[in-house]
């Protein structure tokens, strides 16, 4: 995870591309749980968010 701001975060994917995501309201973690994951390798279950540049993250966990 490269950047965390409130409930949003930016990842560097394995293919080298960046991905901006926002926590979904249904995610089992809260925005305050994201900063400890900064600069860590994480697994994310997500979906595109229609009409937005970012996607919605439904699950985020440290690998």
PDB file of N, H, CA, C and O in Angstrom:
ATOM      1  N   UNK A   1       0.851  -1.155   0.000  1.00  0.00           N
ATOM      2  CA  UNK A   1       0.000   0.000   0.000  1.00  0.00           C
ATOM      3  C   UNK A   1       0.906   1.230   0.000  1.00  0.00           C
ATOM      4  O   UNK A   1       1.812   1.352   0.824  1.00  0.00           O
ATOM      5  N   UNK A   2       0.644   2.138  -0.940  1.00  0.00           N
ATOM      6  H   UNK A   2      -0.092   2.039  -1.610  1.00  0.00           H
ATOM      7  CA  UNK A   2       1.511   3.305  -1.119  1.00  0.00           C
ATOM      8  C   UNK A   2       1.049   4.546  -0.372  1.00  0.00           C
ATOM      9  O   UNK A   2       1.871   5.331   0.100  1.00  0.00           O
ATOM     10  N   UNK A   3      -0.263   4.728  -0.261  1.00  0.00           N
ATOM     11  H   UNK A   3      -0.932   4.091  -0.644  1.00  0.00           H
ATOM     12  CA  UNK A   3      -0.808   5.963   0.283  1.00  0.00           C
ATOM     13  C   UNK A   3      -2.133   5.661   0.965  1.00  0.00           C
ATOM     14  O   UNK A   3      -2.926   4.867   0.459  1.00  0.00           O
ATOM     15  N   UNK A   4      -2.377   6.283   2.101  1.00  0.00           N
ATOM     16  H   UNK A   4      -1.733   6.929   2.512  1.00  0.00           H
ATOM     17  CA  UNK A   4      -3.643   6.127   2.822  1.00  0.00           C
ATOM     18  C   UNK A   4      -4.157   7.515   3.184  1.00  0.00           C
ATOM     19  O   UNK A   4      -3.410   8.345   3.702  1.00  0.00           O
ATOM     20  N   UNK A   5      -5.430   7.762   2.912  1.00  0.00           N
ATOM     21  H   UNK A   5      -6.037   7.088   2.491  1.00  0.00           H
ATOM     22  CA  UNK A   5      -6.058   9.026   3.304  1.00  0.00           C
ATOM     23  C   UNK A   5      -7.516   8.722   3.632  1.00  0.00           C
ATOM     24  O   UNK A   5      -8.313   8.413   2.747  1.00  0.00           O
ATOM     25  N   UNK A   6      -7.848   8.813   4.907  1.00  0.00           N
ATOM     26  H   UNK A   6      -7.201   9.064   5.627  1.00  0.00           H
ATOM     27  CA  UNK A   6      -9.186   8.500   5.396  1.00  0.00           C
ATOM     28  C   UNK A   6      -9.558   7.091   4.940  1.00  0.00           C
ATOM     29  O   UNK A   6      -8.832   6.151   5.262  1.00  0.00           O
ATOM     30  N   UNK A   7     -10.638   6.905   4.219  1.00  0.00           N
ATOM     31  H   UNK A   7     -11.228   7.669   3.958  1.00  0.00           H
ATOM     32  CA  UNK A   7     -11.054   5.575   3.776  1.00  0.00           C
ATOM     33  C   UNK A   7     -10.579   5.227   2.384  1.00  0.00           C
ATOM     34  O   UNK A   7     -11.051   4.258   1.789  1.00  0.00           O
ATOM     35  N   UNK A   8      -9.632   6.020   1.846  1.00  0.00           N
ATOM     36  H   UNK A   8      -9.249   6.808   2.329  1.00  0.00           H
ATOM     37  CA  UNK A   8      -9.102   5.780   0.506  1.00  0.00           C
ATOM     38  C   UNK A   8      -7.643   5.374   0.601  1.00  0.00           C
ATOM     39  O   UNK A   8      -6.928   5.757   1.526  1.00  0.00           O
ATOM     40  N   UNK A   9      -7.220   4.586  -0.383  1.00  0.00           N
ATOM     41  H   UNK A   9      -7.802   4.274  -1.134  1.00  0.00           H
ATOM     42  CA  UNK A   9      -5.823   4.174  -0.407  1.00  0.00           C
ATOM     43  C   UNK A   9      -5.396   3.859  -1.828  1.00  0.00           C
ATOM     44  O   UNK A   9      -6.221   3.584  -2.699  1.00  0.00           O
ATOM     45  N   UNK A  10      -4.097   3.906  -2.041  1.00  0.00           N
ATOM     46  H   UNK A  10      -3.427   4.130  -1.333  1.00  0.00           H
ATOM     47  CA  UNK A  10      -3.513   3.621  -3.359  1.00  0.00           C
ATOM     48  C   UNK A  10      -2.568   2.441  -3.224  1.00  0.00           C
ATOM     49  O   UNK A  10      -1.756   2.359  -2.303  1.00  0.00           O
ATOM     50  N   UNK A  11      -2.705   1.528  -4.181  1.00  0.00           N
ATOM     51  H   UNK A  11      -3.364   1.594  -4.930  1.00  0.00           H
ATOM     52  CA  UNK A  11      -1.874   0.332  -4.207  1.00  0.00           C
ATOM     53  C   UNK A  11      -0.980   0.333  -5.432  1.00  0.00           C
ATOM     54  O   UNK A  11      -1.276   0.985  -6.434  1.00  0.00           O
ATOM     55  N   UNK A  12       0.107  -0.399  -5.341  1.00  0.00           N
ATOM     56  H   UNK A  12       0.347  -0.928  -4.527  1.00  0.00           H
ATOM     57  CA  UNK A  12       0.926  -0.710  -6.500  1.00  0.00           C
ATOM     58  C   UNK A  12       0.673  -2.175  -6.808  1.00  0.00           C
ATOM     59  O   UNK A  12       1.020  -3.053  -6.018  1.00  0.00           O
ATOM     60  N   UNK A  13       0.063  -2.437  -7.964  1.00  0.00           N
ATOM     61  H   UNK A  13      -0.219  -1.724  -8.605  1.00  0.00           H
ATOM     62  CA  UNK A  13      -0.274  -3.811  -8.326  1.00  0.00           C
ATOM     63  C   UNK A  13       0.977  -4.571  -8.730  1.00  0.00           C
ATOM     64  O   UNK A  13       2.012  -3.968  -9.014  1.00  0.00           O
ATOM     65  N   UNK A  14       0.883  -5.882  -8.756  1.00  0.00           N
ATOM     66  H   UNK A  14       0.042  -6.372  -8.525  1.00  0.00           H
ATOM     67  CA  UNK A  14       2.015  -6.725  -9.129  1.00  0.00           C
ATOM     68  C   UNK A  14       2.514  -6.434 -10.543  1.00  0.00           C
ATOM     69  O   UNK A  14       3.687  -6.651 -10.845  1.00  0.00           O
ATOM     70  N   UNK A  15       1.625  -5.943 -11.411  1.00  0.00           N
ATOM     71  H   UNK A  15       0.672  -5.767 -11.166  1.00  0.00           H
ATOM     72  CA  UNK A  15       2.034  -5.625 -12.785  1.00  0.00           C
ATOM     73  C   UNK A  15       2.646  -4.223 -12.904  1.00  0.00           C
ATOM     74  O   UNK A  15       2.971  -3.777 -14.005  1.00  0.00           O
ATOM     75  N   UNK A  16       2.804  -3.522 -11.758  1.00  0.00           N
ATOM     76  H   UNK A  16       2.540  -3.884 -10.864  1.00  0.00           H
ATOM     77  CA  UNK A  16       3.434  -2.213 -11.742  1.00  0.00           C
ATOM     78  C   UNK A  16       2.489  -1.038 -11.891  1.00  0.00           C
ATOM     79  O   UNK A  16       2.922   0.111 -11.803  1.00  0.00           O
ATOM     80  N   UNK A  17       1.212  -1.295 -12.113  1.00  0.00           N
ATOM     81  H   UNK A  17       0.861  -2.228 -12.184  1.00  0.00           H
ATOM     82  CA  UNK A  17       0.240  -0.213 -12.256  1.00  0.00           C
ATOM     83  C   UNK A  17      -0.325   0.179 -10.897  1.00  0.00           C
ATOM     84  O   UNK A  17      -0.422  -0.653  -9.995  1.00  0.00           O
ATOM     85  N   UNK A  18      -0.697   1.447 -10.756  1.00  0.00           N
ATOM     86  H   UNK A  18      -0.618   2.123 -11.489  1.00  0.00           H
ATOM     87  CA  UNK A  18      -1.315   1.926  -9.534  1.00  0.00           C
ATOM     88  C   UNK A  18      -2.819   1.707  -9.563  1.00  0.00           C
ATOM     89  O   UNK A  18      -3.426   1.640 -10.631  1.00  0.00           O
ATOM     90  N   UNK A  19      -3.408   1.596  -8.390  1.00  0.00           N
ATOM     91  H   UNK A  19      -2.914   1.650  -7.522  1.00  0.00           H
ATOM     92  CA  UNK A  19      -4.850   1.398  -8.268  1.00  0.00           C
ATOM     93  C   UNK A  19      -5.328   2.168  -7.048  1.00  0.00           C
ATOM     94  O   UNK A  19      -4.804   1.982  -5.950  1.00  0.00           O
ATOM     95  N   UNK A  20      -6.320   3.033  -7.234  1.00  0.00           N
ATOM     96  H   UNK A  20      -6.746   3.184  -8.126  1.00  0.00           H
ATOM     97  CA  UNK A  20      -6.897   3.796  -6.135  1.00  0.00           C
ATOM     98  C   UNK A  20      -8.217   3.154  -5.739  1.00  0.00           C
ATOM     99  O   UNK A  20      -9.067   2.890  -6.589  1.00  0.00           O
ATOM    100  N   UNK A  21      -8.385   2.903  -4.445  1.00  0.00           N
ATOM    101  H   UNK A  21      -7.694   3.118  -3.755  1.00  0.00           H
ATOM    102  CA  UNK A  21      -9.585   2.254  -3.933  1.00  0.00           C
ATOM    103  C   UNK A  21     -10.138   3.008  -2.734  1.00  0.00           C
ATOM    104  O   UNK A  21      -9.411   3.726  -2.047  1.00  0.00           O
ATOM    105  N   UNK A  22     -11.413   2.839  -2.497  1.00  0.00           N
ATOM    106  H   UNK A  22     -12.003   2.256  -3.056  1.00  0.00           H
ATOM    107  CA  UNK A  22     -12.077   3.378  -1.310  1.00  0.00           C
ATOM    108  C   UNK A  22     -12.707   2.201  -0.581  1.00  0.00           C
ATOM    109  O   UNK A  22     -13.215   1.273  -1.210  1.00  0.00           O
ATOM    110  N   UNK A  23     -12.673   2.240   0.743  1.00  0.00           N
ATOM    111  H   UNK A  23     -12.260   2.993   1.254  1.00  0.00           H
ATOM    112  CA  UNK A  23     -13.303   1.174   1.515  1.00  0.00           C
ATOM    113  C   UNK A  23     -14.800   1.175   1.274  1.00  0.00           C
ATOM    114  O   UNK A  23     -15.443   2.224   1.309  1.00  0.00           O
ATOM    115  N   UNK A  24     -15.342   0.017   1.033  1.00  0.00           N
ATOM    116  H   UNK A  24     -14.820  -0.835   1.004  1.00  0.00           H
ATOM    117  CA  UNK A  24     -16.786  -0.145   0.915  1.00  0.00           C
ATOM    118  C   UNK A  24     -17.389  -0.090   2.312  1.00  0.00           C
ATOM    119  O   UNK A  24     -16.750  -0.515   3.274  1.00  0.00           O
ATOM    120  N   UNK A  25     -18.595   0.421   2.440  1.00  0.00           N
ATOM    121  H   UNK A  25     -19.115   0.766   1.659  1.00  0.00           H
ATOM    122  CA  UNK A  25     -19.255   0.403   3.754  1.00  0.00           C
ATOM    123  C   UNK A  25     -19.418  -1.016   4.310  1.00  0.00           C
ATOM    124  O   UNK A  25     -19.540  -1.202   5.520  1.00  0.00           O
ATOM    125  N   UNK A  26     -19.419  -2.006   3.426  1.00  0.00           N
ATOM    126  H   UNK A  26     -19.320  -1.854   2.442  1.00  0.00           H
ATOM    127  CA  UNK A  26     -19.569  -3.391   3.867  1.00  0.00           C
ATOM    128  C   UNK A  26     -18.238  -4.050   4.261  1.00  0.00           C
ATOM    129  O   UNK A  26     -18.227  -5.196   4.710  1.00  0.00           O
ATOM    130  N   UNK A  27     -17.120  -3.335   4.095  1.00  0.00           N
ATOM    131  H   UNK A  27     -17.129  -2.404   3.731  1.00  0.00           H
ATOM    132  CA  UNK A  27     -15.809  -3.908   4.437  1.00  0.00           C
ATOM    133  C   UNK A  27     -15.724  -4.160   5.941  1.00  0.00           C
ATOM    134  O   UNK A  27     -16.217  -3.357   6.733  1.00  0.00           O
ATOM    135  N   UNK A  28     -15.102  -5.271   6.336  1.00  0.00           N
ATOM    136  H   UNK A  28     -14.701  -5.923   5.693  1.00  0.00           H
ATOM    137  CA  UNK A  28     -15.001  -5.592   7.766  1.00  0.00           C
ATOM    138  C   UNK A  28     -13.930  -4.803   8.519  1.00  0.00           C
ATOM    139  O   UNK A  28     -13.678  -5.074   9.693  1.00  0.00           O
ATOM    140  N   UNK A  29     -13.302  -3.837   7.862  1.00  0.00           N
ATOM    141  H   UNK A  29     -13.507  -3.617   6.908  1.00  0.00           H
ATOM    142  CA  UNK A  29     -12.333  -2.981   8.552  1.00  0.00           C
ATOM    143  C   UNK A  29     -12.786  -1.536   8.445  1.00  0.00           C
ATOM    144  O   UNK A  29     -13.635  -1.201   7.619  1.00  0.00           O
ATOM    145  N   UNK A  30     -12.225  -0.696   9.272  1.00  0.00           N
ATOM    146  H   UNK A  30     -11.535  -0.968   9.943  1.00  0.00           H
ATOM    147  CA  UNK A  30     -12.562   0.729   9.329  1.00  0.00           C
ATOM    148  C   UNK A  30     -11.400   1.553   8.765  1.00  0.00           C
ATOM    149  O   UNK A  30     -10.279   1.052   8.674  1.00  0.00           O
ATOM    150  N   UNK A  31     -11.654   2.802   8.387  1.00  0.00           N
ATOM    151  H   UNK A  31     -12.564   3.208   8.461  1.00  0.00           H
ATOM    152  CA  UNK A  31     -10.572   3.641   7.868  1.00  0.00           C
ATOM    153  C   UNK A  31      -9.366   3.733   8.799  1.00  0.00           C
ATOM    154  O   UNK A  31      -8.235   3.809   8.320  1.00  0.00           O
ATOM    155  N   UNK A  32      -9.576   3.727  10.111  1.00  0.00           N
ATOM    156  H   UNK A  32     -10.495   3.665  10.500  1.00  0.00           H
ATOM    157  CA  UNK A  32      -8.452   3.814  11.042  1.00  0.00           C
ATOM    158  C   UNK A  32      -7.592   2.550  11.052  1.00  0.00           C
ATOM    159  O   UNK A  32      -6.500   2.557  11.621  1.00  0.00           O
ATOM    160  N   UNK A  33      -8.067   1.459  10.429  1.00  0.00           N
ATOM    161  H   UNK A  33      -8.953   1.453   9.967  1.00  0.00           H
ATOM    162  CA  UNK A  33      -7.284   0.225  10.322  1.00  0.00           C
ATOM    163  C   UNK A  33      -6.307   0.256   9.153  1.00  0.00           C
ATOM    164  O   UNK A  33      -5.438  -0.611   9.060  1.00  0.00           O
ATOM    165  N   UNK A  34      -6.429   1.233   8.260  1.00  0.00           N
ATOM    166  H   UNK A  34      -7.135   1.937   8.336  1.00  0.00           H
ATOM    167  CA  UNK A  34      -5.584   1.288   7.064  1.00  0.00           C
ATOM    168  C   UNK A  34      -4.153   1.780   7.305  1.00  0.00           C
ATOM    169  O   UNK A  34      -3.229   1.191   6.744  1.00  0.00           O
ATOM    170  N   UNK A  35      -3.917   2.829   8.109  1.00  0.00           N
ATOM    171  H   UNK A  35      -4.668   3.307   8.564  1.00  0.00           H
ATOM    172  CA  UNK A  35      -2.530   3.316   8.254  1.00  0.00           C
ATOM    173  C   UNK A  35      -1.496   2.258   8.655  1.00  0.00           C
ATOM    174  O   UNK A  35      -0.372   2.326   8.157  1.00  0.00           O
ATOM    175  N   UNK A  36      -1.800   1.292   9.519  1.00  0.00           N
ATOM    176  H   UNK A  36      -2.713   1.236   9.924  1.00  0.00           H
ATOM    177  CA  UNK A  36      -0.782   0.277   9.820  1.00  0.00           C
ATOM    178  C   UNK A  36      -0.412  -0.598   8.615  1.00  0.00           C
ATOM    179  O   UNK A  36       0.602  -1.295   8.648  1.00  0.00           O
ATOM    180  N   UNK A  37      -1.225  -0.565   7.557  1.00  0.00           N
ATOM    181  H   UNK A  37      -2.049   0.001   7.531  1.00  0.00           H
ATOM    182  CA  UNK A  37      -0.943  -1.356   6.360  1.00  0.00           C
ATOM    183  C   UNK A  37      -0.083  -0.604   5.342  1.00  0.00           C
ATOM    184  O   UNK A  37       0.324  -1.170   4.328  1.00  0.00           O
ATOM    185  N   UNK A  38       0.189   0.667   5.617  1.00  0.00           N
ATOM    186  H   UNK A  38      -0.142   1.127   6.441  1.00  0.00           H
ATOM    187  CA  UNK A  38       1.002   1.482   4.720  1.00  0.00           C
ATOM    188  C   UNK A  38       2.371   0.848   4.526  1.00  0.00           C
ATOM    189  O   UNK A  38       3.019   0.440   5.489  1.00  0.00           O
ATOM    190  N   UNK A  39       2.802   0.770   3.276  1.00  0.00           N
ATOM    191  H   UNK A  39       2.275   1.101   2.494  1.00  0.00           H
ATOM    192  CA  UNK A  39       4.095   0.188   2.876  1.00  0.00           C
ATOM    193  C   UNK A  39       4.165  -1.316   3.173  1.00  0.00           C
ATOM    194  O   UNK A  39       5.256  -1.868   3.313  1.00  0.00           O
ATOM    195  N   UNK A  40       3.021  -1.970   3.267  1.00  0.00           N
ATOM    196  H   UNK A  40       2.135  -1.521   3.152  1.00  0.00           H
ATOM    197  CA  UNK A  40       2.953  -3.421   3.461  1.00  0.00           C
ATOM    198  C   UNK A  40       2.318  -4.044   2.221  1.00  0.00           C
ATOM    199  O   UNK A  40       1.609  -3.381   1.465  1.00  0.00           O
ATOM    200  N   UNK A  41       2.585  -5.308   2.036  1.00  0.00           N
ATOM    201  H   UNK A  41       3.161  -5.847   2.650  1.00  0.00           H
ATOM    202  CA  UNK A  41       1.945  -6.069   0.958  1.00  0.00           C
ATOM    203  C   UNK A  41       0.577  -6.520   1.463  1.00  0.00           C
ATOM    204  O   UNK A  41       0.472  -7.132   2.526  1.00  0.00           O
ATOM    205  N   UNK A  42      -0.481  -6.213   0.686  1.00  0.00           N
ATOM    206  H   UNK A  42      -0.395  -5.716  -0.178  1.00  0.00           H
ATOM    207  CA  UNK A  42      -1.836  -6.541   1.108  1.00  0.00           C
ATOM    208  C   UNK A  42      -2.576  -7.279  -0.006  1.00  0.00           C
ATOM    209  O   UNK A  42      -2.250  -7.158  -1.187  1.00  0.00           O
ATOM    210  N   UNK A  43      -3.568  -8.034   0.404  1.00  0.00           N
ATOM    211  H   UNK A  43      -3.833  -8.132   1.364  1.00  0.00           H
ATOM    212  CA  UNK A  43      -4.501  -8.654  -0.522  1.00  0.00           C
ATOM    213  C   UNK A  43      -5.802  -7.880  -0.439  1.00  0.00           C
ATOM    214  O   UNK A  43      -6.248  -7.521   0.651  1.00  0.00           O
ATOM    215  N   UNK A  44      -6.415  -7.621  -1.593  1.00  0.00           N
ATOM    216  H   UNK A  44      -6.053  -7.913  -2.478  1.00  0.00           H
ATOM    217  CA  UNK A  44      -7.630  -6.812  -1.631  1.00  0.00           C
ATOM    218  C   UNK A  44      -8.659  -7.481  -2.538  1.00  0.00           C
ATOM    219  O   UNK A  44      -8.346  -7.894  -3.654  1.00  0.00           O
ATOM    220  N   UNK A  45      -9.872  -7.579  -2.047  1.00  0.00           N
ATOM    221  H   UNK A  45     -10.126  -7.243  -1.140  1.00  0.00           H
ATOM    222  CA  UNK A  45     -11.013  -7.984  -2.869  1.00  0.00           C
ATOM    223  C   UNK A  45     -11.758  -6.703  -3.200  1.00  0.00           C
ATOM    224  O   UNK A  45     -12.187  -5.982  -2.299  1.00  0.00           O
ATOM    225  N   UNK A  46     -11.915  -6.412  -4.496  1.00  0.00           N
ATOM    226  H   UNK A  46     -11.567  -6.998  -5.228  1.00  0.00           H
ATOM    227  CA  UNK A  46     -12.484  -5.135  -4.887  1.00  0.00           C
ATOM    228  C   UNK A  46     -13.316  -5.263  -6.145  1.00  0.00           C
ATOM    229  O   UNK A  46     -13.293  -6.291  -6.821  1.00  0.00           O
ATOM    230  N   UNK A  47     -14.055  -4.201  -6.451  1.00  0.00           N
ATOM    231  H   UNK A  47     -14.074  -3.366  -5.901  1.00  0.00           H
ATOM    232  CA  UNK A  47     -14.836  -4.137  -7.678  1.00  0.00           C
ATOM    233  C   UNK A  47     -14.755  -2.710  -8.217  1.00  0.00           C
ATOM    234  O   UNK A  47     -14.573  -1.767  -7.447  1.00  0.00           O
ATOM    235  N   UNK A  48     -14.889  -2.547  -9.526  1.00  0.00           N
ATOM    236  H   UNK A  48     -15.037  -3.313 -10.151  1.00  0.00           H
ATOM    237  CA  UNK A  48     -14.914  -1.197 -10.077  1.00  0.00           C
ATOM    238  C   UNK A  48     -16.112  -0.428  -9.534  1.00  0.00           C
ATOM    239  O   UNK A  48     -17.157  -1.015  -9.250  1.00  0.00           O
ATOM    240  N   UNK A  49     -15.961   0.865  -9.391  1.00  0.00           N
ATOM    241  H   UNK A  49     -15.113   1.342  -9.621  1.00  0.00           H
ATOM    242  CA  UNK A  49     -17.053   1.728  -8.933  1.00  0.00           C
ATOM    243  C   UNK A  49     -17.527   2.550 -10.121  1.00  0.00           C
ATOM    244  O   UNK A  49     -16.836   3.482 -10.534  1.00  0.00           O
ATOM    245  N   UNK A  50     -18.694   2.227 -10.682  1.00  0.00           N
ATOM    246  H   UNK A  50     -19.255   1.470 -10.347  1.00  0.00           H
ATOM    247  CA  UNK A  50     -19.179   2.951 -11.862  1.00  0.00           C
ATOM    248  C   UNK A  50     -19.236   4.456 -11.629  1.00  0.00           C
ATOM    249  O   UNK A  50     -19.744   4.924 -10.610  1.00  0.00           O
ATOM    250  N   UNK A  51     -18.706   5.199 -12.590  1.00  0.00           N
ATOM    251  H   UNK A  51     -18.293   4.818 -13.417  1.00  0.00           H
ATOM    252  CA  UNK A  51     -18.724   6.647 -12.511  1.00  0.00           C
ATOM    253  C   UNK A  51     -17.612   7.245 -11.677  1.00  0.00           C
ATOM    254  O   UNK A  51     -17.508   8.468 -11.582  1.00  0.00           O
ATOM    255  N   UNK A  52     -16.774   6.413 -11.066  1.00  0.00           N
ATOM    256  H   UNK A  52     -16.859   5.419 -11.142  1.00  0.00           H
ATOM    257  CA  UNK A  52     -15.664   6.908 -10.247  1.00  0.00           C
ATOM    258  C   UNK A  52     -14.340   6.415 -10.808  1.00  0.00           C
ATOM    259  O   UNK A  52     -14.286   5.396 -11.498  1.00  0.00           O
ATOM    260  N   UNK A  53     -13.280   7.142 -10.508  1.00  0.00           N
ATOM    261  H   UNK A  53     -13.324   7.969  -9.948  1.00  0.00           H
ATOM    262  CA  UNK A  53     -11.940   6.737 -10.945  1.00  0.00           C
ATOM    263  C   UNK A  53     -11.459   5.557 -10.112  1.00  0.00           C
ATOM    264  O   UNK A  53     -10.678   4.732 -10.586  1.00  0.00           O
ATOM    265  N   UNK A  54     -11.924   5.479  -8.880  1.00  0.00           N
ATOM    266  H   UNK A  54     -12.559   6.149  -8.495  1.00  0.00           H
ATOM    267  CA  UNK A  54     -11.463   4.425  -7.970  1.00  0.00           C
ATOM    268  C   UNK A  54     -12.421   3.244  -7.974  1.00  0.00           C
ATOM    269  O   UNK A  54     -13.480   3.278  -8.600  1.00  0.00           O
ATOM    270  N   UNK A  55     -12.021   2.201  -7.261  1.00  0.00           N
ATOM    271  H   UNK A  55     -11.161   2.173  -6.753  1.00  0.00           H
ATOM    272  CA  UNK A  55     -12.874   1.050  -7.055  1.00  0.00           C
ATOM    273  C   UNK A  55     -13.289   0.970  -5.601  1.00  0.00           C
ATOM    274  O   UNK A  55     -12.839   1.764  -4.775  1.00  0.00           O
ATOM    275  N   UNK A  56     -14.152   0.007  -5.285  1.00  0.00           N
ATOM    276  H   UNK A  56     -14.518  -0.638  -5.956  1.00  0.00           H
ATOM    277  CA  UNK A  56     -14.593  -0.220  -3.908  1.00  0.00           C
ATOM    278  C   UNK A  56     -13.903  -1.466  -3.370  1.00  0.00           C
ATOM    279  O   UNK A  56     -13.971  -2.535  -3.977  1.00  0.00           O
ATOM    280  N   UNK A  57     -13.243  -1.322  -2.232  1.00  0.00           N
ATOM    281  H   UNK A  57     -13.187  -0.454  -1.739  1.00  0.00           H
ATOM    282  CA  UNK A  57     -12.556  -2.448  -1.588  1.00  0.00           C
ATOM    283  C   UNK A  57     -13.491  -3.084  -0.557  1.00  0.00           C
ATOM    284  O   UNK A  57     -13.958  -2.426   0.372  1.00  0.00           O
ATOM    285  N   UNK A  58     -13.751  -4.376  -0.745  1.00  0.00           N
ATOM    286  H   UNK A  58     -13.372  -4.911  -1.500  1.00  0.00           H
ATOM    287  CA  UNK A  58     -14.634  -5.113   0.160  1.00  0.00           C
ATOM    288  C   UNK A  58     -13.861  -5.873   1.225  1.00  0.00           C
ATOM    289  O   UNK A  58     -14.408  -6.214   2.274  1.00  0.00           O
ATOM    290  N   UNK A  59     -12.591  -6.136   0.955  1.00  0.00           N
ATOM    291  H   UNK A  59     -12.147  -5.859   0.103  1.00  0.00           H
ATOM    292  CA  UNK A  59     -11.759  -6.868   1.898  1.00  0.00           C
ATOM    293  C   UNK A  59     -10.314  -6.411   1.706  1.00  0.00           C
ATOM    294  O   UNK A  59      -9.835  -6.326   0.576  1.00  0.00           O
ATOM    295  N   UNK A  60      -9.629  -6.121   2.793  1.00  0.00           N
ATOM    296  H   UNK A  60     -10.018  -6.191   3.712  1.00  0.00           H
ATOM    297  CA  UNK A  60      -8.213  -5.745   2.752  1.00  0.00           C
ATOM    298  C   UNK A  60      -7.527  -6.499   3.886  1.00  0.00           C
ATOM    299  O   UNK A  60      -7.949  -6.423   5.040  1.00  0.00           O
ATOM    300  N   UNK A  61      -6.466  -7.226   3.545  1.00  0.00           N
ATOM    301  H   UNK A  61      -6.123  -7.288   2.607  1.00  0.00           H
ATOM    302  CA  UNK A  61      -5.729  -7.952   4.584  1.00  0.00           C
ATOM    303  C   UNK A  61      -4.238  -7.950   4.272  1.00  0.00           C
ATOM    304  O   UNK A  61      -3.823  -7.958   3.113  1.00  0.00           O
ATOM    305  N   UNK A  62      -3.457  -7.938   5.325  1.00  0.00           N
ATOM    306  H   UNK A  62      -3.794  -7.931   6.267  1.00  0.00           H
ATOM    307  CA  UNK A  62      -2.008  -7.985   5.161  1.00  0.00           C
ATOM    308  C   UNK A  62      -1.590  -9.399   4.744  1.00  0.00           C
ATOM    309  O   UNK A  62      -2.079 -10.391   5.285  1.00  0.00           O
ATOM    310  N   UNK A  63      -0.694  -9.469   3.790  1.00  0.00           N
ATOM    311  H   UNK A  63      -0.297  -8.663   3.350  1.00  0.00           H
ATOM    312  CA  UNK A  63      -0.189 -10.773   3.323  1.00  0.00           C
ATOM    313  C   UNK A  63       1.083 -11.140   4.042  1.00  0.00           C
ATOM    314  O   UNK A  63       1.654 -12.200   3.784  1.00  0.00           O
TER     315      UNK A  63
END
